[in-house]
Amino acid sequence: MFETLRKMIVPIIITVLVLFVAMIVLEWGFGFSRRQEYVDTSVAAVINGQQVPWEAYNRVYQSLYQNEAGQSDQELPDTKVREIQQSAFRQVLHDHLLMQEAAKYNFAVTDDEIYAFLRYYPPQELQQLPYFLTDGKFDYQKYFNAMADPQAAGFWASVEPFIRETLLKQKMQEMVVVTAHVTEQEVRDYYLSQNEKLKIGAVIVGFDRFTRDPEPLKEGELEAYFNEHRQEYPMDERAALNIALIEKKPEPSDWERSFTKAKSLYDSVLAGADFSEIARQYSDDPGSAQSGGDLGWFPRGQMVPEFDRQVFSMKEGDISQPIRSQFGWHVIKAHGVKDEMEVPRGKTEMELVHKAHASHILVKAEVGQETIDKAFRRLEEFQSAAKERGFLKAAEDLEIPIRKAAPFFKGRNIQYIGNDPNAGAFAFEAKVDAISDVWENPSAVFVVQVAERLPAGLATFEEAEQKVEKDFLVKRVTGLCRDTINAIYAEIQKGIEIKKAAEAHGETYEIFEDFNRGGFVKGLGRDPALHGAAFALKQPGQISQPVEFDQGAAVLQLLERPSLDVSDFNAVRDSLYQAVLNVKRQELYGRWFDNLVKNAQIVNNVEKTQEEGQAL
């Protein structure tokens, strides 16, 4: 079926490819987007030699970000953004490793399988497309008719690769988990774990007690800790580069070319073309194009200055001539202004905020091939001169800016040019002072010189200081928790009542009514050491020895252990069996995938970019 559809050249009546187009969103730094990410790297990751472009990573990141942001009216905090970035990377890593394994096993998906999947299991994203809705609800007949409509060939051909990849990953996962097996005893044990509950008293000494107002570090304390644990801070070989770099920035001719396009779009709108349709088809702002260029309501100062000045001077219905900002040319349509009481970003109290509502069409000033060729010619001249006169002297003579990239590890990000495979290999294989060919990445044209190589060895204190401080503070807080709970336990051992022993050391005695196996307990989490200690207590009144867990230390007391009624076991046995089977499949798959990751060669530029962002 799909082979036939791919060969058909007909008008496409389905133009709303929302589920895929909406995901292709990049964080490109305009005022409308929340963050400018990853500007100094060429690829987001390299997984077993396969490069992952930032575009691919950002599709996943932006989808997760928008999902999270949609649940809150507030700007997401940096901690949450970093969490989303990490989740996006894990998803990208998972998908790439899974597809690589599927290729290794020569898995394939037939057109019939894709057709059957689409027919009998319409993806949720497709069910939400306006074309398949009737009165706001998914209309299967419309959907099925579209599958048989030759004019929809372009749409289904666009859907096919995503469905094919989904089915390939599904086949790979099924192959891994097929050996999972569940015994009857495991089902009974699971029943007990879900239903057996204790009433527990606990004294919890948490990390938060000693991190709220931490004791200041003493002079020389970190260095002393580092000297005692220096073997824990090894460093691999590193290299540093001198980089002659010309950024791929638009020149006047590039700006003129993009203005001509923006002016033609402006003229089309004035001639009667629908603004939102023009934005959908031609705007280079992926974040707003899908919604017809609509930017929603925004306060003064949120957009870049040129845009801000223009939009707040317009009347409702006005359409601006193309205006220039650092991101390109904008054709703006004003929808109105209003004043609204709210708490502005960075403030704590309500105030009257002046807002505008507008749409825009963005035409980026793309770097033309002539501009790139010019940069190449200039650096070829520089490279030739550098081999005769020396790298730095040639740069001075020809007025080429030189950047000194900080030392970096093999396979990791290179300052200014990202994780470039050519420059990375050259840095560790060529001799010191060697000069490279002229290379390029998506953002620049450059020549590098190996400035120095630092052999593998133990890190200096300055190189490891941040990690040393983190390790030292964790160890100190852990020790304080341990010492405090041990002191409380010693008081209990002397016969002092547990509640009084806790109060004597500044802690409280808490009671947990429904302490169940493996369940989340407020203040204690799901730590297996705590649950194991609690269910090891047999008689009411019995007190555990001190137990350390991931956020502190505790002493537990069994208050009640009700007998368990197992009369309904048979009624729920099948559902429990399936639940246990699912858990075992997840564990089996997790071990298999962890092994994949362990043996994979992974360059994570997302993590590197986060570290650099925090350092800044």
C-alpha positions in Angstrom: 0.0 0.0 0.0 2.6 2.6 1.1 4.8 1.9 -1.9 1.9 2.8 -4.1 1.1 5.9 -2.1 4.7 7.1 -2.3 4.6 7.0 -6.1 1.5 9.1 -6.4 1.9 12.8 -7.2 -1.5 14.3 -6.3 -2.8 17.3 -4.4 -2.7 16.8 -0.7 -6.0 17.6 1.0 -4.8 17.0 4.5 -2.6 19.9 5.4 -2.8 19.8 9.2 0.2 17.6 10.2 0.1 18.8 13.7 1.6 16.0 15.7 4.8 16.1 13.7 5.1 19.7 12.7 4.4 20.8 16.2 7.3 18.8 17.6 9.8 20.3 15.2 10.6 23.3 17.4 14.0 24.7 18.2 15.1 26.9 21.1 16.6 29.7 19.0 16.8 32.5 21.5 14.2 35.0 20.3 12.2 36.8 23.0 9.2 34.5 22.4 11.2 31.4 23.4 12.1 30.9 27.1 15.7 30.0 26.8 18.6 30.1 24.4 20.3 26.7 24.6 23.2 24.9 23.1 24.7 27.6 21.0 28.3 26.4 21.3 27.9 22.7 20.2 27.5 21.2 16.8 25.6 18.0 17.9 23.6 17.2 21.0 25.2 13.7 21.3 27.1 11.0 19.6 25.8 7.5 20.3 28.0 4.7 19.1 29.4 7.0 16.4 25.9 8.1 15.3 25.5 11.9 15.6 22.3 13.3 17.2 21.6 16.8 15.8 20.4 19.4 18.2 17.2 19.6 16.1 16.4 15.9 17.0 17.1 16.5 20.7 15.2 19.7 20.8 12.1 18.1 19.3 11.9 15.9 22.3 13.0 18.6 24.8 10.4 21.1 23.5 7.6 18.5 23.6 8.4 17.7 27.2 8.9 21.4 28.1 5.6 22.4 26.6 3.8 19.6 28.4 5.3 20.7 31.7 4.8 24.4 31.0 1.1 23.8 30.1 0.4 22.7 33.6 1.6 26.0 35.2 1.1 29.7 34.6 4.5 30.4 36.0 7.9 30.3 34.3 9.5 27.0 34.9 12.4 27.2 37.4 15.9 26.4 36.2 16.0 23.2 38.2 12.9 21.9 36.4 14.3 23.0 33.0 17.5 21.0 33.7 15.3 18.0 34.8 13.4 18.2 31.5 16.7 18.5 29.6 18.0 15.3 31.3 14.7 13.5 30.6 14.8 14.5 27.0 18.4 13.2 26.6 17.4 9.9 28.3 14.6 9.5 25.8 16.8 10.3 22.8 19.5 7.9 24.1 16.9 5.2 24.6 15.4 5.6 21.1 18.7 5.6 19.3 20.1 2.6 21.1 16.9 0.7 20.5 16.9 1.5 16.8 20.6 0.5 16.6 19.8 -2.8 18.2 16.9 -3.4 15.8 19.2 -2.8 12.9 21.7 -5.2 14.4 19.0 -7.9 14.5 17.8 -7.0 11.0 14.3 -6.3 12.2 11.9 -5.0 9.6 8.4 -3.7 9.5 6.2 -4.4 6.5 3.8 -2.1 4.8 1.0 -4.4 5.9 2.0 -4.1 9.5 2.0 -0.4 9.3 -1.4 -0.4 7.6 -2.9 -2.8 10.3 -1.4 -0.7 13.1 -2.9 2.6 11.7 -6.2 1.0 10.9 -6.8 -0.8 14.2 -4.8 1.3 16.6 -5.1 5.0 15.5 -2.4 6.9 17.4 -3.7 9.3 19.9 -1.9 12.2 18.2 -3.8 11.4 14.9 -7.1 11.2 16.8 -6.6 14.8 17.8 -6.1 16.2 14.3 -9.0 18.6 13.4 -9.5 16.8 10.0 -10.5 13.6 11.9 -12.9 15.3 14.3 -16.7 15.6 14.2 -18.2 17.8 16.9 -14.9 17.8 18.7 -14.7 14.0 18.8 -12.6 11.5 16.9 -14.5 10.2 13.9 -13.2 6.8 13.0 -15.1 6.7 9.7 -13.4 10.0 8.6 -10.1 8.5 9.6 -10.7 5.2 7.7 -11.9 7.1 4.6 -8.7 9.2 4.6 -6.6 6.0 4.7 -8.3 4.9 1.5 -8.2 8.3 -0.2 -5.5 8.5 -2.9 -5.4 12.3 -2.4 -4.2 11.8 1.2 -1.1 9.9 0.0 1.3 12.7 0.9 0.0 12.8 4.5 0.3 9.1 5.1 3.7 9.0 3.5 4.8 11.6 6.1 3.3 9.5 8.9 4.8 6.3 7.7 8.4 6.8 9.0 7.3 7.6 12.5 5.0 4.5 12.7 7.7 2.3 11.2 10.1 3.4 13.9 7.5 2.9 16.6 6.8 -0.7 15.5 10.5 -1.4 15.2 11.1 -0.3 18.7 8.1 -2.3 19.9 9.5 -5.5 18.2 12.8 -5.0 19.9 11.2 -4.5 23.3 9.1 -7.6 22.9 12.1 -9.7 22.0 13.8 -8.6 25.2 10.9 -9.2 27.6 9.5 -12.4 26.2 11.5 -14.6 28.7 9.9 -12.9 31.8 8.3 -15.6 34.0 6.1 -15.3 37.2 5.7 -18.0 39.9 2.6 -18.4 42.1 4.6 -17.5 45.2 5.7 -14.2 43.6 2.1 -13.4 43.0 1.3 -14.1 46.7 4.3 -12.1 47.8 3.1 -9.2 45.7 -0.3 -9.4 47.2 1.2 -9.1 50.7 3.4 -6.2 49.6 0.4 -4.3 48.4 -1.9 -5.1 51.4 0.2 -5.6 54.5 0.4 -2.3 56.4 2.1 -1.4 59.7 1.6 1.5 62.1 5.1 2.8 62.6 6.6 5.5 64.9 9.9 7.1 63.7 12.5 9.6 64.6 13.9 11.0 61.3 17.1 13.0 61.1 17.0 14.4 57.6 19.6 16.2 55.5 17.5 19.3 55.4 18.2 19.9 59.1 21.9 20.4 58.4 21.6 22.1 55.0 19.2 24.9 56.0 21.9 26.9 57.8 25.1 25.1 57.0 28.2 25.6 59.0 30.7 27.7 57.0 33.7 26.0 55.6 36.9 26.5 57.5 40.0 27.7 55.7 41.9 24.8 54.2 39.1 22.3 55.0 38.4 21.4 51.4 42.0 21.1 50.4 42.6 18.8 53.4 39.7 16.6 52.3 40.9 16.6 48.7 44.4 15.5 49.8 42.9 12.6 51.8 40.8 11.5 48.9 42.9 12.5 45.9 42.7 9.1 44.3 39.0 9.6 43.9 39.6 12.5 41.4 41.4 11.1 38.4 41.5 13.0 35.1 41.9 11.5 31.6 44.2 13.0 28.9 43.1 16.5 27.7 44.0 18.7 24.8 43.7 22.5 24.2 43.3 24.2 20.9 43.9 27.6 19.3 41.0 28.3 17.0 40.9 30.7 14.1 37.1 31.0 13.6 34.8 33.0 11.4 31.2 32.7 12.4 28.5 32.1 9.8 26.8 35.4 10.2 24.6 37.0 7.6 26.2 39.7 5.6 24.4 42.7 4.1 23.5 40.8 1.0 22.0 38.0 3.1 19.9 40.6 5.0 18.8 42.2 1.7 17.7 38.8 0.3 15.7 38.0 3.4 14.1 41.5 3.4 12.9 41.0 -0.2 11.2 37.8 0.9 9.7 39.5 4.0 8.4 42.4 1.9 6.8 40.0 -0.6 4.9 38.3 2.3 3.9 41.7 3.6 2.6 42.7 0.2 0.7 39.5 -0.1 -1.1 40.1 3.3 -1.9 43.7 2.2 -3.3 42.3 -1.0 -5.8 40.1 1.0 -3.9 36.9 1.8 -4.7 35.5 5.2 -2.0 36.5 7.7 -2.3 33.3 9.7 -2.0 31.0 6.7 1.1 33.0 5.4 2.6 32.6 8.9 1.9 28.8 8.9 3.5 28.3 5.5 6.4 30.8 5.5 7.3 31.9 9.1 10.8 30.8 10.3 9.6 30.9 14.0 8.6 27.3 14.6 7.2 28.1 18.0 4.4 30.3 16.6 4.1 29.3 13.0 1.8 26.3 13.8 -0.6 28.7 15.5 -0.7 31.2 12.6 2.1 33.3 14.1 0.1 34.0 17.2 2.3 35.0 20.1 -0.5 35.4 22.7 -0.5 38.2 25.3 2.9 39.5 26.5 4.1 42.4 28.7 6.3 45.2 27.6 9.9 44.2 27.7 9.5 40.5 27.0 10.3 40.8 23.4 13.5 42.0 21.8 13.6 45.9 21.8 12.9 46.5 18.1 9.8 44.2 18.2 8.7 45.7 21.5 8.8 49.3 20.3 6.9 48.5 17.2 4.1 46.4 18.6 3.2 48.7 21.5 2.9 51.6 19.0 0.4 49.8 16.8 -3.4 49.9 16.8 -5.6 46.8 16.7 -5.6 45.4 13.1 -2.5 47.2 12.0 0.1 45.3 10.0 3.7 46.5 10.1 6.2 46.8 7.4 9.1 44.3 7.9 11.1 45.4 10.9 14.6 44.1 11.6 15.9 42.5 14.8 18.9 40.3 15.5 16.8 37.3 14.5 15.6 38.5 11.1 12.7 40.4 9.6 9.3 40.5 11.3 5.9 41.3 9.8 3.7 42.1 12.8 -0.1 42.1 13.1 -1.5 43.8 16.2 -4.6 42.3 17.9 -4.9 44.7 20.8 -3.6 45.9 24.2 -4.9 45.6 27.7 -3.9 46.3 31.4 -4.0 43.3 33.7 -3.3 42.8 37.4 -0.7 40.1 38.0 2.7 39.4 39.7 5.4 40.2 37.1 8.3 37.9 36.7 11.0 38.5 39.3 8.6 40.3 41.6 6.4 39.2 44.6 3.4 41.6 44.6 0.5 42.2 42.2 0.7 45.3 39.9 -0.9 46.6 36.8 0.8 45.2 33.7 0.4 46.6 30.2 0.2 43.8 27.6 -0.1 43.4 23.9 -1.5 40.6 21.8 0.2 40.1 18.3 1.1 37.7 15.6 4.2 37.8 13.5 5.8 36.3 10.4 9.6 35.8 10.9 12.0 35.6 7.9 15.4 34.7 9.2 18.5 36.2 7.5 20.1 33.0 6.4 23.7 32.9 5.6 24.2 32.5 1.8 26.7 30.1 0.2 28.6 33.1 -1.1 29.2 34.3 2.5 30.4 30.8 3.5 32.7 30.6 0.5 34.1 34.0 1.3 34.9 32.7 4.9 36.5 29.6 3.4 38.8 31.6 1.1 39.9 33.9 3.9 40.8 31.0 6.2 42.5 29.1 3.4 44.7 32.1 3.0 45.3 32.2 6.7 46.1 28.5 6.9 48.8 28.9 4.3 50.3 31.9 6.0 50.1 30.1 9.4 52.2 27.2 8.2 54.9 29.7 7.0 54.8 32.4 9.7 53.2 30.6 12.7 49.6 30.5 13.8 49.4 33.5 16.0 51.6 35.7 13.8 49.5 34.9 10.7 46.3 35.7 12.7 47.8 39.1 13.7 48.9 39.9 10.2 45.6 38.9 8.6 43.4 40.2 11.5 41.9 36.8 12.1 40.5 36.5 15.7 42.0 33.6 17.7 40.2 31.9 20.5 41.9 29.6 23.0 39.7 26.7 23.8 40.0 25.4 27.4 41.4 21.9 27.8 38.9 19.2 27.0 38.6 15.4 27.2 38.6 13.1 24.2 35.1 12.9 22.7 33.8 15.8 24.7 32.6 19.3 23.9 35.2 21.8 22.6 34.7 25.3 23.6 33.5 27.6 20.8 33.0 24.8 18.2 31.2 22.0 20.1 31.8 18.3 19.7 33.4 18.4 16.3 34.7 15.0 15.3 37.4 16.4 13.0 38.8 18.8 15.5 38.4 16.3 18.3 40.4 13.6 16.6 43.0 16.1 15.4 43.5 17.5 18.9 44.6 14.0 20.2 46.3 12.5 17.2 48.3 15.4 15.7 51.5 16.8 17.2 51.5 19.9 19.4 51.5 23.1 17.2 50.1 21.1 14.2 47.7 23.1 12.1 44.5 21.6 10.6 42.7 22.0 7.3 39.8 24.4 7.0 36.7 22.9 8.5 33.1 24.0 9.1 30.2 23.2 11.4 26.6 24.6 11.3 27.7 27.8 12.9 31.3 28.6 11.8 34.2 28.0 9.5 37.5 27.4 11.4 41.1 26.2 11.5 42.6 24.8 14.7 46.1 24.4 16.1 47.0 21.9 18.8 48.1 24.2 21.6 48.9 21.6 24.3 48.1 18.2 25.5 47.8 17.4 29.2 48.5 13.7 30.1 46.1 11.6 32.2 46.6 11.7 35.9 45.1 12.9 39.2 43.3 16.2 39.1 44.7 19.3 40.9 42.6 20.8 43.7 41.7 23.7 41.4 40.5 21.4 38.7 38.3 19.3 41.0 37.3 22.0 43.5 33.6 22.1 42.7 33.2 18.3 42.9 35.3 18.2 46.0 33.1 20.7 47.7 30.0 18.8 46.8 31.4 15.5 48.0 32.7 17.1 51.2 29.3 18.6 52.1 27.4 15.4 51.4 29.9 13.5 53.6 29.6 16.1 56.4 25.8 16.2 56.4 25.7 12.4 56.2 28.0 12.2 59.2 26.0 14.7 61.2 22.8 12.7 60.5 24.5 9.5 61.5 25.9 11.0 64.7 22.6 12.5 65.8 20.6 9.3 65.2 23.2 7.2 67.0 23.1 9.6 70.0 19.3 9.3 70.1 19.5 5.5 69.9 22.0 5.4 72.7 19.6 7.3 74.9 16.8 4.8 74.0 19.2 2.0 74.9 19.6 3.5 78.4 15.8 3.2 78.9 14.7 6.8 77.9 11.4 6.8 76.1 11.9 7.3 72.3 9.9 10.5 72.1 11.9 12.2 74.9 15.2 10.9 73.4 14.3 12.5 70.1 13.3 15.9 71.7 16.5 15.9 73.7 18.5 16.1 70.4 16.2 18.5 68.6 14.1 16.0 66.7 10.5 14.9 66.8 8.8 11.6 67.0 6.3 11.0 64.1 3.7 8.3 63.6 2.9 6.7 60.2 -0.5 5.0 60.1 -0.3 3.1 56.8 3.3 2.0 56.3 3.2 -0.4 53.4 5.9 -2.4 51.7 7.5 -0.5 48.9 5.0 2.4 49.1 5.9 6.1 49.4 6.1 7.4 53.0 6.3 11.1 53.5 9.6 12.1 54.9 11.1 8.6 54.2 10.4 8.0 50.5 10.6 4.5 49.2 14.0 3.6 50.5 14.3 -0.3 50.7 16.6 -0.1 53.8 13.8 1.6 55.7 11.0 -0.7 54.5 13.2 -3.7 55.2 13.9 -2.5 58.8 10.2 -1.7 59.4 8.9 -5.1 58.3 11.7 -6.9 60.2 10.1 -5.7 63.5 7.8 -8.4 64.9 6.4 -7.3 68.2 4.7 -3.9 69.0 7.0 -1.7 70.8 10.1 -3.1 69.2 12.6 -0.5 68.1 15.0 -0.9 65.1 18.7 0.0 65.2 19.6 3.2 63.4 19.0 3.0 59.6 20.7 5.2 57.1 18.7 6.1 53.9 19.3 8.4 50.9 18.1 11.5 52.7 19.2 11.0 56.3 19.0 8.4 59.1 16.1 7.1 61.2 15.1 4.9 64.1 11.8 3.0 63.7 9.3 1.6 66.3 6.6 -0.9 65.5 3.3 0.3 67.0 0.8 -2.1 65.3 1.0 -5.0 62.9 -2.6 -5.9 62.0 -3.3 -9.5 60.7 -3.8 -9.6 57.0 -7.2 -10.8 55.5 -6.3 -12.9 52.3 -9.9 -13.8 51.5 -10.0 -11.8 48.3 -6.7 -13.1 46.9 -8.3 -15.4 44.3 -10.6 -12.6 43.1 -7.7 -10.4 42.3 -5.1 -13.1 41.4 -5.1 -12.6 37.6 -4.7 -8.8 37.8 -1.9 -9.3 40.3 -0.2 -11.8 38.0 -0.3 -9.3 35.2 1.1 -6.6 37.5 4.0 -8.8 38.6 4.7 -9.8 35.1 4.8 -6.2 34.0 7.2 -5.4 36.8 9.5 -8.3 35.9 9.4 -7.2 32.2 10.4 -3.7 33.2 13.2 -5.1 35.4 14.4 -7.4 32.6 14.2 -4.6 30.1 15.9 -2.2 32.5 18.9 -4.6 33.0 19.2 -5.2 29.3 19.1 -1.5 28.5 21.5 -0.6 31.3 23.9 -3.1 29.8 23.4 -1.4 26.4 24.3 1.9 27.9 27.2 0.5 29.8 28.8 -0.8 26.6 27.8 2.1 24.4 30.1 5.0 23.4 28.2 8.1 24.4 29.1 11.7 24.1 26.5 13.8 26.0 26.7 17.4 25.0 23.4 18.2 26.8 25.0 17.4 30.1 28.2 19.3 29.1 26.1 22.4 28.2 24.2 22.2 31.5 27.5 22.2 33.4 28.8 25.1 31.4 25.5 27.0 32.0 25.7 26.4 35.7 29.3 27.6 35.8 28.4 30.8 34.1 
